[in-house]
Amino acid sequence: MSSFGIPNVAPALEATLVAQMAQVEALLLSHTRSHYPFVDETAHHLVAAAGKRLRPLLTLLTAQFGDPTGQAVITAAVACEITHIATLYHDDVMDVAPLRRGVESANLRWGNTIAILTGDFLFAKSSDLLADLGPEAVRLQARTFERLVIGQIMETQGPKPGQDPLDYYLKVVADKTGSLIAASARYGAMVSGAPVEIMDTVTKFGEKIGVAFQLADDVIDIASESTQSGKRPGADLREGVPTLVTLNVMKSKDSADRELQQLLSAPIEDEATVQEVLTALRNHPALGESREQLHQVARQARLALGPLPISDATGALMSLCDAVIDRSA
């Protein structure tokens, strides 16, 4: 297993990625600084809490299909991670989340207004970086940000009567999560000068693996007894947020599921009830069904890589598909 949780990464590629990720971390810390001490504190609250760094890692990996040595690759990788961190501040406000990346959420610590404004500050810092990479990079961020916002609005609004809730949810996930991961993959190919065919291929892969990552988190939120996803198990149940597992339960026609469906139709505030529902879901066929749906999306991501040349970078992207599945095992 590599330093990044991806199995079977070629040693030379891993050494390159480790060195580049150190540059990413340094620029991430320096570029999110503020001359105003309080903003500096709030902005670094989640930056310092680290995370998977999936988005910058994808940028570094896809840059291997062009010239991966330029500073533009590091800049793009950092811009993607800053954008992601900014969305977390906003997400936690909307979800009233108490915990993020294993630490107290910014909205709980400083209130919603400060959390929202900190997210806005970080979006500005990301845009500042991308401005150095040219109009195409800025346009990609703008269109990605549009999808992020639309996905959040769709999630807030919910499906209309007659719409399939699961199909609707997968579209939300593609916009809210898949879009930025797809952009992260595209940035690496773009700024390294890779051919347009490579850019299009890794973009399709990025969206699929992004959706798979979220579906894996959905499974982990139910199946795990630890804070593996950075949140307490059952966090989505407490917030009343539909996820892959709960949507599979809700579509059940089995009368034995009626009581569980009733509980899942609203946020669950009583902690004892949360634990009871978690136990029920861990023993429900919907969990296995959700794992199979995750495996299917991960397989689609792997198939999307077909046009790429055989290389260590392609092998690492293939292994990333396995890593996503292994997270939810």
C-alpha positions in Angstrom: 0.0 0.0 0.0 1.4 3.4 -1.0 1.6 6.5 1.2 -1.7 7.6 -0.4 -3.7 4.5 0.3 -3.5 3.2 -3.2 -2.2 -0.3 -3.7 0.7 -1.3 -6.0 1.9 2.2 -7.0 5.3 1.9 -8.8 8.1 3.0 -6.5 9.5 5.7 -8.8 6.0 7.2 -9.3 5.3 7.1 -5.5 8.6 8.9 -4.8 7.6 11.6 -7.3 4.1 12.0 -5.8 5.5 12.2 -2.3 7.9 15.0 -3.2 5.2 16.9 -5.1 2.6 16.4 -2.4 5.0 18.1 0.0 5.1 21.1 -2.3 1.3 21.0 -2.4 1.1 21.1 1.4 3.5 24.0 1.6 1.6 26.1 -0.9 -1.7 25.1 0.6 -0.6 26.4 4.0 1.0 29.6 2.7 -1.7 30.6 0.2 -4.5 30.3 2.7 -2.8 32.7 5.1 -4.4 36.0 5.9 -3.0 39.2 7.4 -6.1 39.2 9.7 -5.3 36.8 12.5 -8.9 35.6 13.1 -9.4 34.8 9.4 -6.1 33.0 9.5 -7.3 30.9 12.4 -10.7 30.0 10.9 -9.3 29.3 7.4 -6.6 26.9 8.7 -9.1 25.1 11.0 -9.9 22.5 8.3 -6.7 23.0 6.3 -4.7 21.7 9.3 -7.2 18.9 9.8 -5.8 17.5 6.6 -8.0 14.9 4.9 -7.6 12.4 2.1 -6.1 15.0 -0.4 -7.8 13.0 -3.2 -8.2 16.0 -5.5 -4.6 17.2 -5.5 -3.4 13.6 -5.8 -5.5 13.2 -8.9 -4.1 16.4 -10.4 -0.6 15.1 -9.8 -1.4 11.7 -11.2 -3.0 13.0 -14.4 -0.2 15.5 -14.9 2.0 12.4 -15.6 0.4 12.2 -19.0 2.2 15.4 -20.0 5.0 17.3 -18.4 4.5 16.9 -14.7 7.4 19.0 -13.5 6.0 22.6 -13.9 4.9 24.8 -11.0 1.5 25.0 -12.7 0.8 21.4 -11.7 1.3 22.2 -8.0 -0.7 25.4 -8.3 -3.7 23.6 -9.9 -3.5 20.8 -7.3 -3.6 23.4 -4.5 -6.5 25.3 -6.1 -8.6 22.1 -6.3 -8.0 21.3 -2.6 -8.8 24.9 -1.5 -12.0 24.8 -3.4 -12.9 21.5 -1.8 -12.1 22.8 1.7 -14.2 25.9 1.0 -17.2 23.7 0.1 -16.9 21.8 3.4 -17.4 25.0 5.4 -20.6 25.6 3.5 -21.8 22.0 3.6 -21.4 21.9 7.4 -23.6 25.0 7.8 -26.3 23.5 5.7 -26.1 20.1 7.4 -25.7 21.5 10.9 -22.7 19.2 11.2 -20.9 19.1 14.6 -17.8 17.3 13.3 -15.6 17.5 10.2 -12.3 15.6 9.5 -12.4 14.4 13.1 -12.4 18.0 14.6 -15.2 20.3 15.7 -16.9 21.9 12.7 -16.3 25.6 12.1 -20.0 26.4 12.3 -20.2 24.8 15.7 -17.1 26.6 16.9 -17.6 30.1 15.5 -21.2 30.1 14.2 -22.7 29.9 10.8 -21.8 33.4 9.6 -18.1 33.0 10.2 -18.1 29.5 8.6 -19.9 30.8 5.5 -17.5 33.8 5.2 -14.5 31.6 5.7 -15.6 29.4 2.8 -16.0 32.5 0.7 -12.5 33.6 1.6 -11.1 30.2 0.5 -13.0 30.4 -2.8 -11.4 33.7 -3.4 -7.9 32.3 -2.6 -8.5 29.4 -5.1 -9.6 31.8 -7.8 -6.5 33.9 -7.2 -4.3 30.9 -7.9 -6.2 29.8 -11.0 -5.9 33.3 -12.5 -2.2 32.6 -13.0 -3.1 29.5 -15.1 -5.1 31.3 -17.7 -8.7 31.7 -18.9 -9.3 28.0 -19.6 -8.4 27.1 -16.0 -10.6 29.9 -14.7 -13.5 28.8 -16.9 -13.2 25.2 -15.7 -13.4 26.4 -12.1 -16.4 28.6 -12.9 -18.3 25.8 -14.6 -17.4 23.3 -11.8 -18.5 25.8 -9.1 -21.8 26.2 -11.0 -22.4 22.4 -10.8 -21.4 22.4 -7.1 -24.0 25.0 -6.3 -26.7 23.4 -8.5 -26.0 20.1 -6.8 -26.4 21.7 -3.4 -29.7 23.4 -4.4 -31.0 20.1 -5.8 -30.2 18.3 -2.6 -31.9 21.0 -0.6 -35.0 21.0 -2.8 -35.3 17.2 -3.1 -37.0 15.3 -6.0 -40.4 16.3 -7.3 -43.3 13.9 -7.1 -42.9 11.2 -9.7 -39.1 11.5 -9.9 -37.1 8.5 -8.9 -35.3 9.4 -5.6 -32.3 7.2 -6.3 -31.7 8.6 -9.8 -32.1 12.1 -8.4 -29.6 11.4 -5.6 -27.0 10.1 -8.1 -27.4 13.3 -10.1 -26.9 15.3 -7.0 -23.7 13.3 -6.1 -22.4 13.7 -9.6 -22.8 17.5 -9.3 -21.8 18.0 -5.7 -18.8 15.5 -5.5 -18.1 14.2 -9.0 -17.7 17.5 -10.7 -14.8 18.8 -8.6 -13.0 15.5 -8.7 -13.5 15.4 -12.5 -12.1 19.0 -12.7 -9.1 18.0 -10.5 -8.2 15.2 -12.9 -8.7 17.5 -15.9 -6.5 20.2 -14.4 -3.5 17.9 -14.2 -3.8 16.9 -17.8 -4.5 20.4 -18.9 -1.6 22.3 -17.3 0.9 19.5 -18.1 0.1 19.8 -21.8 -1.4 16.4 -22.3 -3.4 15.8 -25.5 -7.1 16.7 -25.4 -8.1 13.1 -25.7 -6.3 12.4 -22.4 -8.0 15.4 -20.8 -11.4 14.1 -21.8 -10.6 10.6 -20.7 -9.4 11.5 -17.2 -12.3 13.9 -16.8 -14.8 11.1 -17.4 -12.8 8.9 -15.0 -12.7 11.6 -12.4 -16.5 12.0 -12.4 -17.1 8.3 -12.0 -14.5 7.8 -9.3 -15.9 10.9 -7.5 -19.4 9.4 -7.4 -17.9 6.1 -6.2 -16.1 7.9 -3.4 -19.3 9.4 -2.1 -21.2 6.2 -2.4 -18.4 4.5 -0.4 -18.8 7.2 2.3 -22.5 6.5 2.3 -21.8 2.8 3.0 -19.1 3.7 5.6 -21.5 6.0 7.4 -23.7 3.0 8.2 -21.3 0.1 8.2 -18.3 1.5 10.1 -18.2 1.7 13.9 -15.4 4.3 13.7 -15.0 7.9 12.4 -13.4 6.5 9.2 -15.2 9.0 7.0 -14.3 11.9 9.2 -17.8 12.0 10.7 -19.5 10.0 13.5 -21.2 6.8 12.1 -24.9 7.7 11.5 -24.2 11.3 10.9 -26.5 11.4 7.9 -29.2 9.7 10.0 -29.0 12.5 12.6 -29.1 15.1 9.8 -31.9 13.5 7.9 -29.8 13.4 4.8 -30.8 10.8 2.2 -27.9 8.5 1.2 -27.5 5.4 -1.0 -28.3 2.9 1.8 -31.3 4.7 3.1 -32.8 5.3 -0.3 -32.5 1.6 -1.1 -34.4 0.9 2.1 -37.0 3.6 1.2 -37.8 1.9 -2.1 -38.5 -1.4 -0.4 -42.1 -2.8 -0.8 -41.7 -5.2 2.1 -44.2 -4.4 4.9 -41.5 -5.4 7.5 -39.6 -2.2 6.5 -42.5 0.2 7.2 -41.3 1.2 10.7 -37.7 1.7 9.6 -38.9 3.7 6.6 -40.9 5.9 8.9 -37.8 6.5 11.1 -35.7 7.3 8.0 -38.2 9.9 6.7 -36.9 12.6 9.1 -33.8 13.5 11.1 -33.3 11.2 14.1 -32.5 13.2 17.2 -32.7 10.6 19.9 -29.3 8.9 20.1 -30.6 5.5 21.3 -32.9 5.5 18.2 -29.9 6.3 16.0 -28.1 3.3 17.3 -31.1 1.1 16.8 -31.5 2.2 13.2 -27.8 1.7 12.6 -28.1 -1.9 13.8 -31.2 -2.4 11.6 -29.4 -1.0 8.5 -26.3 -3.1 9.1 -28.4 -6.2 9.0 -30.6 -5.0 6.1 -30.2 -6.3 2.5 -30.0 -2.6 1.4 -26.4 -2.5 2.7 -25.3 -5.3 0.4 -27.3 -3.8 -2.5 -25.5 -0.5 -1.9 -22.1 -2.1 -1.9 -22.9 -3.7 -5.2 -24.0 -0.4 -6.7 -20.7 1.1 -5.5 -18.8 -1.7 -7.1 -20.6 -1.1 -10.4 -19.7 2.6 -10.4 -16.1 1.8 -9.6 -16.1 -0.7 -12.5 -17.4 2.1 -14.8 -14.5 4.3 -13.6 -12.0 1.6 -14.4 -13.5 1.1 -17.9 -13.3 4.8 -18.5 -9.5 4.5 -18.3 -9.4 2.2 -21.3 -8.1 4.8 -23.8 -5.1 5.8 -21.7 -1.6 4.5 -22.6 -0.1 1.7 -20.4 2.0 3.5 -17.8 2.6 3.7 -14.1 0.1 6.6 -13.8 -2.6 4.6 -15.5 -1.9 1.6 -13.2 -2.2 3.9 -10.2 -5.6 5.2 -11.4 -6.7 1.6 -11.9 -5.6 0.8 -8.4 -7.5 3.8 -7.1 -10.7 2.1 -8.2 -9.8 -0.9 -6.0 -8.9 1.4 -3.1 -12.4 3.1 -3.2 -14.1 -0.3 -2.9 -11.7 -1.5 -0.2 -12.6 1.6 1.9 -16.2 0.3 2.2 -15.4 -3.4 2.8 
